[in-house]
Amino acid sequence: VNQLINEIHKYVKLYNVKKIYVINTGDVIEQIAMRKNQSQYCEFNQSEQINHAIKLIFRFLVAISDKCEVEYDSIAGNHDRQNGDLSANLDGDNAETIIREQIGNLIEIGKLEKITVIDRPHTDKEIIKEINGVLIKARHGDNVIKDDKRQLKADISMDEAFYTMLIKGHEHNFRCVSE
């Protein structure tokens, strides 16, 4: 995280960036209950994971806000569910809601006016933003078509809008797909 903060500071200075948009697409915690046969290998229990995430994300936002404004927006991923069993989980009952609200509380208490946390319904599955004239959709992406080209076409056209960029979480590696 420190390396990312340093890189962001370089780009902010180099390009005179005035505002940074941080979009969290979920899976902030591991949710060890999803892996009943592996839970003994998890370093932190769920409560500890949530507390560590709050501290880490808050520290990150504060560090990058010293040079410009920051907007934080987030949606939950499948690992953020409070119940490891999807069929038993209440829609929107997730760690991401706790994390986002606590970060917002810390920012409010600390009177950190350069950081904005988007107040989003806990059931939202995607984020749509226009940033500098570019329409962006961000979603977690755990329930997607496996064919990248078909999925990209479905995502780009699903709202009768053209998205210049689709950002997905859930993937276990980094990749870019163009259409």
Steps between C-alpha positions, in 0.01 A plus 500: 500500500786737576642441153159577346471818707846610382410431136175695535688796649738494201211506249313770693808721486594411141151558355371756752211269595224678692275203585548125539213253474552183703256228392489185709338210312471265796659198663652722766508205740562130441181374671646182642153347544492453120790256528401271783777254421767776499396728786776374728752654258354850516720750681214717633140427593222696332478774765876554486489513120234772509697705754824463302320604180357813665844601626677425172250675273469800732880537519520474120232765442654740751847455349390575144273788607792709618565605139145519354132417550401133526167332436449146634225280362447129557282197442510159663643182354404141566767464771358802685174320583436462872388142451721263304192323365361710214150355533488590873645851466275806511544710184731786581612364839872533446831612644538769235205692649662495845839602359363786285284638779782488756742669260237770444461540877876536549518759223210693654646486853842604370346782293695384196333723244709383205357146517147412393344159558209424270195393699377208295214258573645177641323297231663678203680264265672757279640851491444725200697824479588757243854623561645764268244412231568126521209274599622222728326198645653311790363173632621206700450238233462168680191407297627554148527325166838329471554620140672842533375639167136394559509633857651829392228548236229412753638742760555784257149484356288388796381846608446641152807712560851471360766455765852595404642297786383201700679430828444160658608352828496132585766406245800328652744669265536825310404520134363744247252403232416735214197511273 
